[in-house]
């Protein structure tokens, strides 16, 4: 679902947005730039929560150490 957003920007920025994104497609252009950045913020938070889970980290380390020899055997 689309929502309308009204923002004020410098005239030079607006002119450049029209040139790059097209006068009818400024919203899509801005969305394509911002959405990946916002998703990354959520991922950073999720990774931080995972790192703070001590038992999960201990289990992951144990698994990694148990499989390290597998890489050498594959050569």
Secondary structure, DSSP 8 states (H G I E B T S, - for coil): ----------HHHHHHHHHHH-TT-HHHHHHHHHHHHHHHHHHHHHHHHHHT-HHHHHHHHHHHHHHHHHHHHH-
